[in-house]
Amino acid sequence: MALSNEQLLLLNNLMYLQEPCQKVDNFEGKTVAEFIEAASQMGEDTTCGSFMTNKDWRDIFQAIRQDDDLMNMTIATTHRDYGESGGGGRSAVFISETTGDAAVVFIRNGRRRMG
């Protein structure tokens, strides 16, 4: 069974969490459920990035919680591109042992080079 566009979008949203909130990068080998549990502990006044409110993030976490396939996926590996022209992009591979699905999600930081 392939992941739906909605499921892929929910996983991709997780890549936008920033400090001081939990980041996917710190949860290699853990399940999405474990990540969501830790990320949900943010304080009411905590700003987690991407111009989203805590309510927005909580809504995303709730949507993921309602999807057993996503909750059971493992964050297999993460990567941050520190290369000269890499721009600091980040990616993560999510794997489902149950369904055999795998997804690579990524973001590219918006740094532009002039020249």
C-alpha positions in Angstrom: 0.0 0.0 0.0 1.5 3.3 -1.0 1.4 6.3 1.3 -1.2 8.9 0.3 -0.3 12.5 -0.5 -1.9 13.6 2.8 0.3 11.1 4.7 3.4 12.3 2.9 2.5 15.9 3.6 2.1 15.2 7.3 5.5 13.5 7.4 7.0 16.5 5.5 5.6 19.0 8.0 7.7 17.3 10.7 10.8 18.5 9.0 9.9 22.1 9.7 10.1 21.9 13.5 12.9 24.0 14.8 14.7 24.5 18.1 13.8 24.7 20.9 11.3 22.1 19.9 12.2 18.5 19.2 13.6 17.8 15.7 13.3 14.7 13.7 17.1 14.6 13.4 17.4 13.6 17.1 15.1 10.5 16.7 16.9 8.2 14.3 15.9 4.6 14.9 12.8 5.7 16.9 9.2 5.5 15.7 7.1 8.5 14.6 4.9 7.8 17.7 8.0 8.3 20.0 8.8 11.5 18.1 5.3 12.9 18.3 5.1 12.1 22.1 8.3 14.1 22.7 7.4 16.9 20.3 4.0 17.3 21.9 5.6 18.4 25.2 6.3 21.9 24.0 5.2 24.7 26.3 2.3 27.0 25.4 4.6 29.9 24.6 7.2 27.9 22.7 7.8 28.9 19.1 8.7 25.9 17.0 9.3 27.7 13.7 7.8 28.0 10.2 5.5 30.8 11.2 3.1 28.3 12.8 1.4 28.6 16.1 1.5 25.8 18.7 -2.1 25.1 17.9 -1.1 24.5 14.3 1.6 22.1 15.4 -0.8 20.3 17.8 -3.3 19.9 14.9 -0.6 18.3 12.8 0.4 16.0 15.7 -3.2 15.0 16.2 -3.7 14.2 12.5 -0.6 12.0 12.6 -1.8 10.3 15.9 -5.0 9.2 14.1 -3.0 7.4 11.4 -1.6 4.1 12.7 0.5 3.6 9.6 2.4 6.9 10.2 2.7 6.3 13.9 4.3 2.9 13.4 6.9 4.2 10.9 10.5 4.3 11.9 12.7 7.4 11.4 15.4 5.3 9.7 18.0 8.0 9.0 18.3 11.8 8.7 20.7 14.0 6.8 21.6 17.7 6.9 23.4 19.1 3.8 26.4 21.2 5.0 28.0 21.2 1.5 29.2 24.5 0.0 26.2 24.8 -2.2 23.9 22.6 -0.2 22.0 25.4 1.5 21.5 23.5 4.8 18.7 21.3 3.5 17.5 18.5 5.6 16.0 15.1 4.8 14.7 12.0 6.6 13.8 8.5 5.6 10.7 7.0 7.1 10.2 3.2 6.9 7.2 1.0 7.7 8.0 -2.5 8.5 4.3 -3.4 8.5 3.4 -2.2 5.0 6.9 -2.1 3.4 6.4 1.6 2.5 9.3 4.0 2.6 9.3 7.8 2.2 12.0 10.3 1.8 10.9 13.8 2.9 13.1 16.9 2.7 13.2 20.6 3.0 15.6 23.1 1.4 16.5 26.1 3.5 15.7 29.4 1.7 19.3 30.8 1.6 19.9 32.3 -1.8 23.3 32.9 -3.3 24.0 36.0 -5.2 26.7 36.1 -7.7 
